[in-house]
Amino acid sequence: MEETGVARSYRAETLQEQQAAYDDWATQYEIDLCAMGYRIPAVMAAVATRFIPANTAPILDAGCGGGIQAEPLAMLGYGPITGIDLSEGMLEVARAKSLYQELRQMTLGEKLDFPDDKFAAIISSGTITPHHAPPKSFEELIRIARPGAPIIFSMRDDPAQEPEYPEAVAALAEAGLWSKVFSTESFYSMPYGEPEITHRIHVYEVT
Ligand SMILES: C[S@@+](CC[C@H](N)C(=O)[O-])C[C@H]1O[C@@H](n2cnc3c(N)ncnc32)[C@H](O)[C@@H]1O
């Protein structure tokens, strides 16, 4: 059987392999994910309407890919939205949608080229996950979010999740840098393509 784009991205061992996987997949990514029944963008948009007040700006979409997450947010009137992603190919797909105020190539897990306290809300779907952005990505997201800003992210919770991710989330809460506001129930995020993968969406508020 031919390897899926999801499987290739979860096999990547280096940033270069990850970037190449998404550059190659970029124009086919949404077609594949929609066929897999990709649920995260709809669930996250619903969560956003509950925890991001209207007129909150600016918003960062961290690991925006081709922009599938910003679409429902823009439809709901959110913006301006800035997107960052590792893959230029994915950013190119996002650019064609004219949804974002700004789109920049940046690497989560490294220092981000934004000042402290810039964003009033941050979302991140499908990105801070094994073989993608590492657990320490959260530290920089907290730095560039304003005090009180919600950070809404998806996180795997199936048995193949790496424990370092929930451990990092808990350690930052213990250090008083953010506090938990809400988590969804666990749900099958790609039921027709990767039926063993589950996620929750979490909302944390920056201290
Ligand atoms: C599963 S896609 C999710 C994209 C989009 N948020 C969505 O929900 O469709 C994962 C994205 O993370 C990006 N990515 C992987 N590692 C990254 C890193 N360290 N920093 C920034 N982006 C990264 C990939 O290029 C890809 O666009």
The ligand as a Gaussian input file, in Angstrom:
#p B3LYP/6-31G(d) Opt

LIG

0 1
 C       -0.798000      18.398000      10.061000
 S       -0.248000      19.903000       9.386000
 C       -1.406000      21.035000      10.149000
 C       -1.615000      22.271000       9.309000
 C       -2.878000      23.036000       9.666000
 N       -2.757000      23.691000      10.943000
 C       -4.053000      22.103000       9.656000
 O       -4.699000      21.939000      10.671000
 O       -4.293000      21.553000       8.585000
 C        1.227000      20.203000      10.271000
 C        1.933000      21.485000       9.841000
 O        2.997000      21.715000      10.750000
 C        4.094000      22.228000      10.037000
 N        5.266000      21.989000      10.870000
 C        5.853000      20.802000      11.184000
 N        6.864000      21.008000      12.038000
 C        6.908000      22.356000      12.271000
 C        7.736000      23.194000      13.067000
 N        8.728000      22.714000      13.840000
 N        7.492000      24.531000      13.041000
 C        6.490000      25.056000      12.287000
 N        5.674000      24.298000      11.524000
 C        5.890000      22.970000      11.528000
 C        4.055000      21.485000       8.717000
 O        4.784000      22.153000       7.719000
 C        2.552000      21.419000       8.457000
 O        2.101000      22.520000       7.691000

